[in-house]
Amino acid sequence: MEDPTAYVHQSMALTETLGVRAESIDPGEVRLQLDWAPHLCTIGGVLHGGAIMTLADSAGAVCAFLNLPDGAQGTSTIESKTNFLGAVKEGTVSAVSTPLHAGRTTIVVETSLYADDERLIAKVTQTQSVLWPRAG
């Protein structure tokens, strides 16, 4: 893939709005990044959990899409579980998504989110529904 960031932005416009960057995209592992910015924070300068969850959901979606079975047309998140383990007040958050299960009807992806100091700040498990073309 020539420009993974452009691919992510074209796939999900919100990622461009937030400033998400793609470090690497592969079926076995997707790595996206998001920089801390004041307009993405809650009171006290803490990066908003919704921004972190958006980063995780986006990385997981790309990972799921890259693991679709032949003939499937897309995916849709049907469940997402997030455990926040720390706050981010500066720097960059990195999301690392890996597939746990790639089946015919669902794909399960685990995403770990890290602060600059390699501290684990969140863990996300999501289930994506595999979308098939409708008959007829």
N, C-alpha and C positions, 0 to 999 in steps of 0.2 A: 504494500500500500504506500503510495507516494507521499501523501500528506494525511496522516491519521487524524490530526486535529480538524482539518477541513471535512473529513468523513463524518466525524462525530457531530460537528456543527450542522452539516447538511441533514443528518439523520434526526437530530433533536435541536431545534432552534434555541431552546432555553439554555443549552450549554454555551452557546455563543454569547448570549445576553449576560450570563454569569461569569464568562471568561475562562471556562474549562479548557484545559489543554490535554492532548493525548500524548503520553510518553511512548506507549507501545500498544499495539492491538494484534492479538493472536488468539485463535480459538482456545488455547490452554491458559492464557492469562491476558487480561486487559488492565492497563495502568493509565489512570487519568489523574489530573491535578487541578486544584483550585487554590488561588491565592487569597489570603485574608484581605479584606477590604472593609473600610468603615460602613459602607452602604449595605453590607451583607451581615451586619452584626446586631445583636440585642444590646440592651443597656449594659454598660460595663465593658464594652468592646469585645464581647465573646461572639465568635462566628456562629451564626444562627443554625440551629439544628436542622432546619428545613433546607438550608444551603448544603449542609453536609449530607443529608439524606438524598438530595437531588444528585449530588456527585456520585454517591453509591448506587442509586437507581440507574443512572446513566451508564456507569461502568458495567453494572450487571446486565443491563439491556443489550449493550454491545456484545458482551460475552455470550449471552443467550442466543442472540441473532447469529453469531459466528458458529454456533453449535446446532443450528437447526437441521433436522433431517431433510434429506432430498425431497423436493416437491412442496415443502412448507413455505408459506408466504410471509410469515412474520411471527412476532411474539407480543404478549401483553402481560404486564405484571398483574398477578392475581393475589399475591400475598408478599408482604415485606415485614421483617422483624428486625428492629434496630436496638442494640444495646450501646448506649453512650458511656464511655469510660473516662473521658477527660474533656477539658475545654481547650479551645484554640483562641489565643489572643494576638497572634502574629504569625507571619510566615506562610507556609504552603501546606495544604492537606493533600496527601496522596492516597488514592483508592486503588486497591489491587483486587481484581475479581477473578475467581477461578470456578469452573463448573464442577459441581458435586454430582450431578445426575443430568444426563441428556437423553431423554426418552422421546417417544412418539407423541405424547400428549402434554408433557411438562418438562421444563428444564429448571433445575435448582442451582442457584449460584450463591457462592459465599464471597463477601467483600470485606476486606480489612482496610481500615482507614488509619493513616499514620500522620503525626505531626512532623515537622522538620527534624526534630531530635529523635526520630524513629520510635516515638512513644505511640502505642496503640491507643487511639482515641474513640474508636467505635468498631463494632462488628455487626454486619448486616447479612441476613440470609433471606433470599427472595426466591419465590417460585414464579416462573413465567409460563403462561399457557402457550402452547404451540398452535399457531393459526394456520389452518388449511384452506385452500380454495373451496368455495361452495360448489356443490354439484348442480348442474342444470342451468 
